[in-house]
């Protein structure tokens, strides 16, 4: 597993606050109901195994499991993986890198990347999307959650620097990686940063 400089800062920042993060944000009940509806609807459209890429505390992985999905959670932060295994022993979790999911080509029906791309340097996004495209079966689906904005720009996230991504820019990045974007939902909840959810599929050849 290749460790990039950005990985070290993200891993260390989340490791330092892992217990707090799990306590405050480690359950679906702590999430926006609209997020639960979006992820649930997407999951029910997926045919095949799902990887929750950058699963954090594992609550969305557990949610997908409870919906009947064959799912595995993958995260860079050991503390999150340990916590998720302890809290959700019926679900599979492992440490891993978004750039190398360590799955066979075309073996996944779906990938959930819910706010897991926000801490990557924008220059790293094409390689990650290429890895997602490789891992998905033709017709497989990717759901991305991100902070929307007018420009690709960093901002001081509570844990470690994150990036806003205009939905249109992420769409272009996805299409450049070979995906077909099928849905974009943009939302501005009161008191929260603007949000976008994007569904893209690997086309059937």
ROTI-59923 format. One line per field, with one value per residue: x, y, z of N, C-alpha, C, O in turn. Coordinates in Angstrom, 2 decimals, decimal comma, m for minus. Layout:
BEGIN
n.east <- (X;...)
n.north <- (Y;...)
n.up <- (Z;...)
ca.east <- (X;...)
ca.north <- (Y;...)
ca.up <- (Z;...)
c.east <- (X;...)
c.north <- (Y;...)
c.up <- (Z;...)
o.east <- (X;...)
o.north <- (Y;...)
o.up <- (Z;...)
This chain:
BEGIN
n.east <- (0,85;0,76;1,78;0,78;1,83;m0,43;m2,08;m0,91;m1,27;m4,08;m4,72;m3,41;m4,71;m7,40;m7,05;m6,27;m8,64;m10,48;m12,12;m13,84;m15,05;m16,39;m18,19;m19,77;m20,55;m20,86;m23,11;m26,03;m28,27;m27,30;m26,92;m28,01;m31,44;m32,01;m29,65;m29,64;m31,89;m31,04;m28,74;m29,88;m31,76;m30,01;m28,48;m30,37;m30,58;m28,33;m26,62;m24,92;m21,73;m20,71;m18,35;m17,66;m15,99;m13,60;m14,80;m14,90;m16,26;m17,92;m20,71;m22,38;m21,67;m22,64;m25,34;m25,86;m25,35;m27,46;m29,54;m29,41;m27,34;m24,34;m21,51;m18,47;m16,43;m13,91;m11,08;m8,58;m7,79;m6,68;m7,82;m10,52;m11,23;m10,81;m12,68;m15,08;m15,18;m15,50;m17,95;m19,71;m19,80;m20,80;m20,23;m17,91;m14,77;m11,83;m8,44;m7,45;m6,68;m7,89;m6,85;m6,09;m8,00;m7,78;m9,27;m10,63;m10,55;m13,47;m15,17;m17,01;m20,33;m21,08;m19,81;m19,49;m18,65;m18,70;m18,25;m15,58;m13,69;m13,05;m10,82;m8,66;m5,95;m6,81;m5,42;m5,07;m7,48;m8,18;m6,72;m7,87;m10,55;m10,11;m9,30;m11,68;m13,30;m12,02;m12,51;m15,26;m17,95;m19,08;m21,84;m21,94;m22,27;m21,46;m21,58;m21,09;m20,53;m20,16;m18,76;m20,24;m19,49;m18,45;m15,97;m13,13;m11,65;m9,67;m10,73;m11,02;m11,74;m13,19;m11,62;m9,37;m7,79;m10,04;m11,66;m13,77;m15,89;m17,13;m20,13;m20,33;m17,65;m16,75;m18,34;m17,18;m14,66;m15,38;m16,47;m14,20;m12,81;m14,15;m16,74;m20,35;m22,41;m25,34;m27,05;m27,39;m27,61;m28,11;m27,84;m28,74;m28,78;m30,22;m27,89;m25,79;m23,01;m23,15;m24,09;m23,46;m24,63;m23,63;m24,35;m22,84;m22,17;m20,34;m20,10;m21,78;m20,04)
n.north <- (m1,19;2,07;4,98;8,22;11,67;13,25;11,30;10,69;13,01;13,14;10,63;10,81;13,04;12,21;9,94;11,06;12,16;10,17;8,77;10,80;11,48;9,12;8,98;11,29;11,28;8,73;7,19;6,36;7,70;10,17;11,46;13,44;13,12;13,21;12,31;9,65;8,72;9,09;7,41;4,94;4,60;4,53;2,22;0,20;0,06;m1,15;m3,90;m6,45;m6,80;m4,36;m1,82;0,26;2,95;4,50;4,42;5,41;5,62;3,48;3,42;3,82;1,61;m0,46;0,21;m0,32;m3,07;m3,91;m3,40;m5,53;m5,73;m7,05;m6,11;m4,30;m2,48;m0,04;1,66;4,18;4,75;3,23;3,27;3,80;1,49;m0,52;0,29;0,10;m2,65;m3,60;m2,44;m3,26;m6,24;m8,07;m7,22;m6,72;m5,20;m3,45;m2,20;0,13;1,67;4,28;4,50;2,01;m0,46;m3,14;m5,23;m7,50;m6,80;m5,32;m6,42;m5,37;m4,34;m1,90;1,22;3,16;6,39;8,35;11,45;10,82;11,58;14,17;15,05;14,56;15,72;17,70;16,95;14,26;13,05;12,07;9,60;8,10;7,93;6,48;4,06;3,31;2,98;0,84;m1,19;m1,54;m3,45;m3,58;m1,48;m1,13;0,93;4,13;6,14;9,34;11,58;15,00;18,25;20,98;23,78;26,99;26,91;24,69;24,33;24,61;24,31;25,07;22,37;20,75;18,66;18,11;19,74;20,18;19,88;21,85;20,94;21,91;20,60;20,34;20,27;17,89;16,17;16,42;15,33;12,71;11,85;12,04;9,93;7,83;7,33;7,45;9,97;9,84;11,06;14,03;15,55;18,50;20,31;22,62;22,80;24,46;26,16;24,50;23,43;23,78;20,93;18,07;15,20;12,64;10,36;7,91;5,72;2,85;2,44;m0,06;m2,05)
n.up <- (0,00;m1,02;0,64;0,70;1,17;1,85;2,87;5,32;6,90;6,97;8,08;10,59;11,71;11,91;13,48;15,91;16,76;16,75;18,66;19,57;17,14;16,43;18,57;18,19;15,48;14,58;13,86;11,95;12,77;13,53;11,21;8,34;7,48;4,73;3,59;4,40;3,01;0,36;0,17;0,79;m1,31;m3,48;m2,84;m3,10;m5,78;m6,66;m8,04;m6,87;m5,12;m2,72;m1,98;0,70;0,46;2,22;4,78;7,36;10,64;10,08;10,01;7,78;6,29;7,91;7,74;5,02;5,05;6,71;5,02;3,41;1,63;0,18;1,57;2,22;4,39;3,96;5,13;5,74;8,29;11,10;13,68;13,20;11,78;13,71;15,68;14,21;13,69;16,28;17,04;15,08;14,61;12,79;10,28;7,59;7,79;6,75;6,64;4,19;0,97;m1,03;m3,56;m4,24;m4,09;m3,79;m4,94;m7,39;m10,93;m12,21;m10,27;m8,49;m7,67;m6,72;m5,43;m2,62;m1,91;0,33;1,23;1,34;m0,47;m0,01;1,40;m0,18;m2,20;m4,98;m7,31;m7,01;m7,47;m10,15;m10,31;m8,27;m9,13;m11,46;m10,36;m9,08;m11,35;m12,56;m10,69;m10,65;m12,02;m15,46;m15,81;m13,12;m10,15;m8,80;m5,94;m4,87;m2,22;m1,47;m0,59;m2,00;m4,16;m5,51;m6,67;m7,05;m4,10;m1,10;2,34;5,88;7,37;10,27;11,21;9,45;6,69;3,98;0,73;m1,29;m4,00;m7,04;m8,32;m11,08;m11,86;m10,67;m12,09;m14,64;m14,09;m13,48;m15,92;m17,52;m16,47;m17,51;m16,69;m16,75;m15,83;m14,00;m12,22;m10,33;m7,26;m5,61;m2,60;m0,07;3,04;5,91;7,90;7,21;5,15;1,56;m0,33;m2,38;m4,10;m6,17;m8,69;m10,62;m13,36;m14,49;m17,84;m19,81;m22,04)
ca.east <- (0,00;1,53;1,31;1,05;1,90;m1,77;m2,63;m0,35;m1,93;m5,48;m4,74;m3,03;m5,73;m8,58;m6,68;m6,25;m10,01;m11,35;m13,14;m14,81;m15,77;m17,32;m19,23;m20,66;m20,99;m20,71;m24,38;m26,91;m29,20;m26,67;m26,80;m29,20;m32,38;m31,90;m28,52;m30,09;m32,78;m30,24;m27,91;m30,77;m32,29;m28,91;m28,12;m31,39;m30,41;m27,05;m26,62;m23,59;m21,00;m20,42;m17,30;m17,81;m14,61;m13,44;m16,03;m14,89;m16,72;m18,59;m22,17;m23,05;m21,43;m23,62;m26,66;m25,96;m25,47;m28,81;m30,45;m29,25;m26,25;m23,03;m20,74;m17,23;m15,96;m12,46;m10,66;m7,16;m7,53;m6,77;m8,73;m11,88;m11,44;m10,95;m13,96;m16,17;m15,22;m16,04;m19,36;m20,52;m19,03;m21,38;m19,88;m16,49;m14,02;m10,39;m7,68;m7,16;m6,38;m8,83;m6,15;m5,84;m9,03;m7,40;m10,33;m10,42;m11,14;m14,87;m15,77;m17,95;m21,55;m21,23;m18,84;m19,96;m17,55;m19,50;m17,35;m14,25;m12,76;m12,92;m9,51;m7,62;m5,54;m7,54;m4,61;m5,16;m8,82;m8,24;m6,22;m8,87;m11,70;m9,69;m9,35;m13,09;m13,79;m11,43;m13,08;m16,70;m18,39;m19,88;m23,16;m21,80;m22,66;m20,68;m22,26;m20,15;m21,02;m19,09;m19,14;m20,38;m18,97;m18,28;m14,65;m12,37;m10,84;m9,57;m11,32;m10,60;m12,63;m12,95;m10,59;m8,19;m8,18;m10,87;m11,87;m15,06;m15,86;m18,36;m20,67;m20,02;m16,25;m16,66;m18,92;m16,17;m13,63;m15,95;m16,58;m12,84;m12,40;m14,92;m18,06;m21,52;m23,12;m26,78;m27,87;m26,72;m28,51;m27,45;m28,67;m28,20;m29,56;m29,96;m26,81;m24,82;m22,37;m23,80;m23,77;m23,87;m24,54;m23,51;m24,37;m22,22;m22,07;m19,38;m20,96;m21,66;m19,35)
ca.north <- (0,00;3,31;6,01;9,56;12,67;13,65;10,22;10,77;14,08;12,75;9,52;11,28;13,95;11,45;9,06;11,86;12,51;9,06;8,48;11,89;11,39;7,99;9,33;12,34;11,10;7,33;6,48;6,92;8,63;11,48;11,99;14,09;12,15;13,21;11,45;8,26;8,40;9,01;6,21;3,78;4,46;4,08;0,84;m0,70;m0,02;m1,79;m5,35;m6,96;m6,44;m2,93;m1,35;1,59;3,39;5,58;4,17;6,08;4,79;2,28;3,43;3,60;0,21;m1,23;0,50;m1,10;m4,47;m4,14;m3,39;m6,79;m5,65;m7,64;m4,87;m4,28;m1,13;0,13;2,99;4,39;5,03;2,00;3,45;3,63;0,08;m1,26;0,66;m0,46;m4,10;m3,83;m2,02;m3,96;m7,47;m8,86;m6,56;m6,82;m3,94;m3,61;m1,00;0,17;2,92;4,52;4,36;0,58;m1,12;m4,55;m6,12;m7,87;m5,95;m5,54;m7,33;m4,69;m3,77;m0,52;1,86;4,35;7,29;9,39;12,41;10,24;12,20;15,60;15,37;14,31;16,81;17,56;16,27;12,82;12,55;11,21;8,25;7,40;7,60;5,40;2,83;2,96;2,50;m0,49;m2,15;m1,75;m4,21;m2,76;m1,25;m0,86;2,30;4,88;7,27;10,25;12,73;16,00;19,63;21,73;25,14;27,67;26,57;23,68;25,12;24,06;25,07;24,50;21,38;20,65;17,67;18,36;20,49;19,50;20,65;21,96;20,57;22,16;19,36;20,28;19,87;16,46;15,48;16,37;14,37;11,37;11,53;11,83;8,61;6,82;7,14;8,20;10,54;9,63;11,89;14,97;16,23;19,57;20,65;23,64;22,74;25,59;25,99;23,52;23,74;23,19;19,52;17,44;13,75;12,34;8,94;7,66;4,29;2,39;2,01;m1,40;m1,94)
ca.up <- (0,00;m1,10;1,56;0,19;2,25;2,28;3,69;6,67;7,64;7,19;9,03;11,92;12,23;12,31;14,58;17,13;17,17;16,36;19,67;19,51;15,87;16,54;19,53;17,68;14,10;14,21;13,69;10,91;13,44;13,62;9,85;7,78;6,90;3,27;3,25;4,55;1,89;m0,86;0,19;0,75;m2,67;m4,34;m2,51;m3,63;m7,23;m6,96;m8,20;m6,62;m3,91;m2,54;m1,07;1,29;0,31;3,18;5,56;8,65;11,75;9,60;10,19;6,49;5,93;8,67;7,15;3,78;5,45;7,22;3,87;2,70;0,67;0,46;1,65;2,98;4,66;3,82;5,59;5,97;9,71;11,89;14,81;12,70;11,44;14,97;16,29;13,41;13,92;17,62;17,13;14,08;14,36;11,70;9,03;7,29;7,65;6,62;6,32;2,77;0,30;m2,13;m4,84;m4,46;m3,29;m3,63;m5,42;m8,78;m11,96;m12,53;m9,30;m7,60;m8,21;m6,28;m4,54;m1,90;m1,50;0,97;1,85;1,50;m1,42;0,27;1,96;m1,17;m3,08;m6,25;m8,32;m6,79;m7,78;m11,34;m10,04;m7,45;m9,98;m12,35;m9,57;m8,92;m12,64;m12,74;m9,76;m10,90;m13,18;m16,38;m15,24;m11,70;m9,79;m7,81;m5,30;m4,21;m1,47;m1,37;m0,32;m3,24;m4,09;m6,80;m7,20;m6,32;m3,18;0,25;3,44;7,16;7,97;11,71;11,51;8,63;5,48;2,99;m0,49;m1,98;m5,41;m7,78;m8,88;m12,51;m12,00;m10,37;m13,24;m15,70;m13,68;m13,63;m17,35;m18,01;m16,00;m18,22;m16,11;m17,22;m14,67;m14,18;m11,33;m9,42;m6,32;m4,86;m1,46;0,84;4,27;6,81;8,85;6,75;3,88;0,39;m0,47;m3,63;m4,23;m7,59;m9,07;m11,92;m13,65;m15,50;m18,95;m20,38;m23,33)
c.east <- (0,88;0,93;1,74;1,13;0,54;m2,41;m2,18;m1,07;m3,39;m5,57;m4,44;m4,11;m6,96;m8,27;m6,74;m7,65;m11,00;m12,45;m14,25;m15,68;m16,80;m18,48;m20,25;m21,29;m20,97;m21,99;m25,20;m27,88;m28,63;m26,54;m28,09;m30,14;m32,30;m30,73;m28,92;m30,99;m31,99;m29,43;m28,75;m31,30;m31,21;m28,59;m29,11;m31,32;m29,17;m27,23;m25,19;m22,97;m20,66;m19,19;m17,65;m16,40;m14,37;m14,60;m16,06;m15,36;m17,54;m20,10;m22,91;m22,82;m22,44;m25,02;m26,86;m26,11;m26,89;m29,86;m30,36;m28,15;m25,06;m22,03;m19,52;m16,83;m14,44;m12,10;m9,17;m6,81;m7,75;m7,78;m10,18;m12,17;m11,64;m12,30;m15,12;m16,30;m15,82;m17,54;m20,27;m19,84;m19,58;m21,03;m18,36;m15,88;m12,54;m9,74;m7,35;m7,05;m7,35;m8,16;m5,90;m6,80;m8,75;m8,59;m10,06;m11,08;m12,61;m15,63;m16,85;m19,19;m21,71;m20,07;m19,51;m18,74;m18,19;m18,60;m15,95;m13,24;m12,38;m11,54;m8,36;m7,23;m6,28;m6,76;m4,67;m6,49;m8,84;m7,78;m7,22;m10,08;m11,34;m9,71;m10,79;m13,65;m13,27;m12,17;m14,55;m16,93;m19,08;m21,33;m23,12;m21,92;m21,77;m21,53;m21,22;m20,93;m19,88;m19,66;m19,11;m19,80;m18,81;m16,97;m14,10;m11,42;m10,80;m10,32;m10,97;m11,68;m12,25;m11,83;m9,30;m8,67;m8,95;m11,02;m13,34;m14,86;m17,16;m18,85;m20,33;m18,57;m16,08;m17,28;m17,89;m15,07;m14,13;m16,03;m15,21;m12,31;m13,20;m16,30;m19,13;m22,27;m24,62;m27,64;m26,97;m27,79;m27,70;m28,40;m27,97;m29,09;m29,24;m28,84;m25,74;m24,18;m23,17;m23,22;m24,18;m23,70;m24,58;m23,51;m23,78;m22,10;m20,92;m20,20;m20,73;m21,05;m20,09)
c.north <- (1,24;4,36;7,37;10,54;13,10;12,59;10,35;11,83;13,73;11,65;10,00;12,17;13,19;10,47;9,82;12,15;11,38;8,80;9,54;11,78;10,26;8,34;10,31;11,99;9,65;6,53;7,14;7,92;10,04;12,17;12,66;13,04;12,08;12,35;9,98;7,85;8,21;7,73;4,96;3,55;3,97;2,61;m0,15;m0,84;m0,82;m3,31;m5,84;m6,40;m4,95;m2,76;0,06;2,14;4,65;5,57;4,88;5,15;3,57;2,29;3,24;2,18;m0,69;m1,01;m0,30;m2,59;m4,79;m4,07;m4,68;m6,79;m6,48;m6,49;m5,05;m2,83;m1,06;1,54;3,00;4,43;3,76;2,12;3,31;2,17;m0,75;m0,97;0,04;m1,96;m4,42;m3,52;m2,81;m5,28;m8,34;m8,29;m6,64;m5,44;m4,27;m2,26;m1,02;1,58;3,09;4,34;2,90;m0,21;m2,60;m5,49;m6,40;m6,87;m6,32;m6,39;m6,69;m4,22;m2,31;m0,07;3,09;5,14;8,53;10,30;11,85;10,81;13,63;15,99;15,09;15,60;16,64;16,84;14,75;12,22;11,69;9,78;7,45;7,01;6,50;4,06;2,38;2,37;1,09;m1,54;m2,47;m2,63;m3,27;m2,68;m0,98;0,62;2,86;6,01;8,06;11,31;13,72;17,36;20,40;23,13;25,73;27,29;25,37;24,44;24,45;24,94;24,37;23,62;21,20;19,67;17,96;19,00;19,63;20,42;20,68;21,58;21,01;20,86;19,23;19,85;18,39;15,65;15,35;15,37;12,94;10,96;11,30;10,46;7,49;6,56;7,91;8,68;10,45;10,51;12,79;15,64;17,26;20,09;21,71;23,66;23,94;25,26;25,00;23,97;23,14;21,80;19,05;15,93;13,44;10,83;8,82;6,16;4,04;1,85;0,55;m1,27;m2,74)
c.up <- (0,00;m0,16;1,03;1,36;2,76;3,16;5,13;7,47;7,94;8,23;10,44;12,53;12,69;13,44;15,90;17,65;16,90;17,37;19,66;18,26;15,91;17,45;18,92;16,33;13,64;14,12;12,60;11,52;13,53;12,26;9,40;7,19;5,38;2,81;3,35;3,39;0,60;m0,92;0,10;m0,66;m3,63;m4,10;m3,10;m5,14;m7,64;m7,03;m8,01;m5,35;m3,91;m1,64;m0,62;1,42;1,14;4,14;6,89;9,77;11,35;9,66;8,87;6,00;6,63;8,11;5,87;4,07;5,91;6,13;3,05;1,67;1,14;0,42;2,53;3,17;4,62;4,28;5,87;7,45;10,54;13,02;14,38;12,39;12,70;15,62;15,53;13,62;15,29;17,69;16,19;13,70;13,24;10,33;8,84;7,09;7,51;6,33;4,84;2,25;m0,87;m3,49;m5,20;m3,57;m3,05;m3,85;m6,89;m9,73;m12,16;m11,53;m8,42;m8,35;m7,84;m5,41;m3,94;m1,47;m0,89;1,79;2,08;0,52;m1,02;0,79;0,99;m1,88;m4,41;m7,33;m8,19;m7,24;m9,05;m11,09;m9,21;m8,29;m10,97;m11,62;m9,35;m10,22;m12,92;m11,92;m10,04;m12,12;m14,16;m15,90;m13,75;m11,40;m8,68;m7,27;m4,52;m3,45;m1,28;m0,96;m1,64;m3,06;m5,46;m7,47;m6,44;m5,40;m1,80;1,24;4,75;7,78;9,44;12,06;10,77;7,33;4,49;1,77;m0,88;m3,44;m6,05;m8,42;m10,36;m12,75;m11,70;m11,51;m14,37;m15,36;m13,84;m15,09;m17,96;m17,60;m16,64;m17,68;m16,89;m15,98;m14,94;m13,29;m10,49;m8,56;m5,55;m3,79;m0,62;2,07;5,16;7,80;8,44;5,45;2,73;0,09;m1,86;m3,52;m5,72;m7,79;m10,47;m12,12;m14,61;m16,67;m19,32;m21,77;m24,40)
o.east <- (1,67;m0,28;2,94;0,57;0,36;m3,18;m2,96;m1,45;m3,88;m6,39;m5,14;m4,40;m7,51;m9,13;m7,22;m7,84;m12,20;m13,61;m15,43;m16,89;m17,94;m19,63;m21,45;m22,43;m21,05;m21,96;m25,07;m28,27;m29,39;m26,11;m29,15;m29,68;m32,49;m30,80;m28,57;m30,86;m32,25;m29,44;m28,38;m31,28;m31,46;m28,45;m28,72;m31,93;m28,99;m27,89;m24,35;m23,59;m20,37;m19,03;m17,91;m15,69;m14,87;m15,30;m17,11;m14,90;m17,84;m20,73;m23,95;m23,70;m23,03;m25,80;m27,92;m26,89;m27,45;m30,96;m31,14;m28,02;m24,80;m21,75;m19,52;m16,88;m13,76;m12,74;m8,58;m5,67;m8,88;m8,51;m10,99;m13,26;m12,53;m13,00;m16,05;m17,41;m16,57;m18,30;m21,45;m19,34;m18,90;m21,47;m17,61;m16,39;m12,05;m10,38;m7,01;m7,29;m7,59;m8,85;m5,54;m6,46;m9,39;m8,86;m9,35;m12,04;m12,94;m16,63;m17,53;m19,12;m22,38;m19,44;m20,03;m17,89;m18,21;m18,23;m15,21;m12,04;m11,49;m11,12;m7,20;m8,08;m6,35;m7,35;m4,34;m6,60;m9,49;m8,38;m7,40;m10,58;m12,19;m10,08;m11,08;m14,37;m14,00;m12,42;m15,02;m16,21;m19,61;m21,96;m24,15;m21,69;m21,39;m22,14;m20,56;m21,88;m18,76;m20,87;m18,08;m19,64;m19,02;m16,86;m14,55;m10,50;m11,76;m10,53;m10,65;m12,45;m11,11;m11,17;m8,24;m9,82;m8,57;m10,57;m14,04;m13,81;m18,22;m18,06;m20,05;m18,28;m15,33;m16,79;m17,75;m14,60;m13,38;m15,68;m15,06;m11,46;m12,96;m16,99;m18,83;m22,72;m25,11;m28,83;m25,92;m28,75;m26,72;m29,59;m26,75;m30,05;m28,10;m28,85;m24,86;m24,75;m23,80;m22,03;m25,13;m22,74;m25,47;m22,76;m24,18;m21,95;m20,57;m20,94;m19,64;m21,49;m19,66)
o.north <- (1,44;4,59;7,64;10,28;13,29;12,90;10,14;11,59;14,00;11,72;9,63;12,08;13,49;10,21;9,29;12,37;11,60;8,62;9,22;11,97;10,44;8,03;10,15;12,36;9,37;5,31;8,34;8,88;11,01;13,32;12,47;12,15;11,01;11,72;9,18;6,75;7,28;7,03;4,00;2,42;3,11;1,84;m1,23;m1,74;m1,13;m3,91;m5,67;m5,63;m4,37;m3,49;0,95;1,84;5,73;6,57;4,96;4,01;2,72;1,26;2,58;1,61;m1,58;m1,96;m0,90;m3,28;m5,82;m4,62;m4,89;m7,75;m6,59;m5,96;m5,84;m2,04;m1,93;2,51;1,98;4,18;3,28;1,17;2,77;1,68;m1,59;m1,90;m0,48;m2,48;m5,39;m4,26;m3,00;m5,41;m9,26;m8,83;m6,62;m4,61;m5,25;m1,33;m2,06;2,56;2,14;4,06;2,59;m0,57;m3,23;m6,39;m5,65;m6,20;m7,50;m7,02;m7,40;m3,77;m1,56;m0,88;3,94;4,63;9,60;9,96;12,35;10,55;14,22;17,13;15,37;16,46;15,52;16,18;14,04;11,00;10,64;8,84;6,25;5,90;5,66;3,04;1,18;1,37;0,25;m2,65;m3,56;m2,55;m2,25;m3,69;m0,62;1,46;2,15;6,76;7,54;11,88;13,32;17,58;20,47;23,61;25,05;27,35;25,06;25,11;23,81;26,13;23,18;24,08;21,47;19,83;18,05;18,82;18,49;21,56;19,68;21,84;20,52;20,11;18,12;19,15;17,70;14,58;14,28;14,64;12,06;9,83;10,45;9,89;6,31;5,66;8,88;7,86;10,92;10,68;12,37;16,21;16,91;20,27;21,68;24,43;24,40;24,22;24,69;24,80;22,10;21,56;19,56;15,45;13,90;10,11;9,54;5,41;4,89;0,88;0,01;m0,45;m2,78)
o.up <- (0,92;m0,16;0,91;2,43;3,96;4,07;6,06;8,62;9,03;9,15;11,39;13,73;13,76;14,28;16,91;18,84;16,84;16,99;19,72;18,32;15,49;17,15;19,13;16,07;12,45;14,28;12,36;10,86;13,61;12,18;10,01;6,47;4,79;1,75;2,48;2,86;m0,17;m1,94;m0,59;m1,15;m4,47;m5,05;m3,56;m5,72;m8,81;m6,19;m8,89;m4,62;m4,95;m0,66;m1,44;2,38;0,82;4,32;7,52;9,84;12,20;9,39;8,83;5,35;6,01;8,03;5,67;3,43;5,54;6,28;2,13;0,90;2,33;m0,65;3,47;2,23;5,17;3,87;6,21;7,83;10,66;13,31;15,13;12,70;12,76;16,05;16,15;13,72;15,44;18,31;16,48;12,58;12,78;9,31;9,82;6,34;8,09;5,85;4,29;2,96;m1,61;m4,48;m6,33;m2,44;m2,22;m3,07;m7,55;m9,37;m12,28;m11,88;m7,68;m9,49;m8,54;m4,74;m4,66;m0,74;m1,50;2,91;2,92;0,65;m1,63;0,63;1,31;m2,13;m4,92;m8,19;m9,13;m7,37;m9,02;m11,61;m9,44;m8,18;m11,29;m12,20;m9,42;m10,20;m13,44;m12,40;m9,71;m13,11;m13,74;m15,62;m13,16;m12,27;m7,74;m8,03;m3,62;m3,98;m0,98;m0,98;m2,31;m1,94;m6,47;m8,70;m5,33;m5,86;m1,39;1,02;4,73;8,63;9,83;13,08;11,39;6,92;4,20;1,78;m0,80;m4,04;m5,65;m8,98;m10,83;m13,72;m12,39;m11,84;m14,97;m16,23;m14,27;m15,45;m18,84;m18,29;m16,36;m18,16;m17,59;m15,18;m15,96;m13,56;m10,01;m9,08;m4,90;m4,03;m0,47;2,15;5,16;8,44;9,24;4,72;2,89;0,24;m2,44;m2,91;m6,43;m7,13;m11,39;m11,15;m15,44;m16,49;m19,17;m22,57;m25,55)
